[in-house]
Amino acid sequence: MCSGAIAQENQFKGWLQSLDNRIILGDEAVIINNKVYVLNSVPKGDRSLIDTIGKSELLKITNIGGYHMMWDSIDTLVPDEIGRLKNLLFMEVGNDNGIEFRISDSISQLQRLEFLYLSGHFRQKDIPTGIGTLKKLRSLEIHSDSLFLKNEMFSNLDSILYLKLKAQFIDTIPQRLFRNNSLDGLILECDNVGHWDIESVELPNLFLLAISVSDDEKLPKELKYLNAKEVQLHVNIKLNLSIIKRWTKLEMLSINFKNPDRNYRLIKKLIKCADSKKLFLQNSNLEPVEIEKLNQIARGKMVVQFL
């Protein structure tokens, strides 16, 4: 993978280390510029500490639970006060302790924010639509047990390059997700999709599309208008070859079959119709003699690898 979005991810740790002002809020301590403040020893409302936090470019919040040194609401992991952190470039919010929490819509005030990572047990339908106003956001990841998405969440992400959504259940895949001029990498991972609300696909700069879906359904036919150079499918869903053969700019197609069936006939048709230079197949459950036959069919057209 050599897309701009993936290259950014590879350089991510170094970029974070270069930030001048860093703050990490955890169960028992605040870490600011590598200096540790134990929460129990910091008076609530400590002005010098709050001022230091206000200058931060990096904010990481993990499993705070009842922490309320700066704010009182225990169930608000990202509270209204977050809008005061005008210098933030990177924010990560992670909560794996089972506590249900919400994120304040004041996140929309962080207009310098470039990287946003949200992970945890969000209150149902409580991810703020204000995320869609962060025009400098380049990378957005949201991981949760369930996601209820709206078009407004993705309406004005003019600089977004990398977007990943991961959940057990996604209520709706909104149209706006597939209408963006800057998006380079789009990754969707979920066990069940309630509804694909897609009428058209306008992703002129998309390099990578990765879809992992566990339920037994078809990809929406509108994806035939996709212009991505790399597509990864980790699916139980029925492969619609009429869609795949329309992907004329495809350079690499990766398929991870999640079903136990032998897929010889399907792969044979796929090789004949797919306009791709490389085809990677995982868990295809083929016999060696079948693999050799398929390699002969593909010879001169594309490189096929069975993983």
Secondary structure as UniProt FT lines:
FT   HELIX           4..10
FT   HELIX           12..17
FT   STRAND          22..25
FT   STRAND          29..32
FT   TURN            33..34
FT   STRAND          35..38
FT   HELIX           39..41
FT   TURN            44..45
FT   HELIX           47..54
FT   STRAND          58..62
FT   TURN            65..66
FT   TURN            74..75
FT   STRAND          76..78
FT   HELIX           80..84
FT   TURN            86..87
FT   STRAND          90..95
FT   STRAND          101..103
FT   HELIX           105..109
FT   TURN            111..112
FT   STRAND          115..120
FT   TURN            124..125
FT   HELIX           129..133
FT   TURN            135..136
FT   STRAND          139..147
FT   HELIX           151..154
FT   TURN            155..156
FT   TURN            158..159
FT   STRAND          162..173
FT   HELIX           175..178
FT   STRAND          185..196
FT   TURN            204..205
FT   STRAND          208..213
FT   HELIX           221..225
FT   STRAND          230..235
FT   HELIX           241..244
FT   TURN            245..246
FT   TURN            248..249
FT   STRAND          252..257
FT   HELIX           264..273
FT   STRAND          278..282
FT   HELIX           288..298
FT   TURN            299..301
FT   STRAND          303..306
//
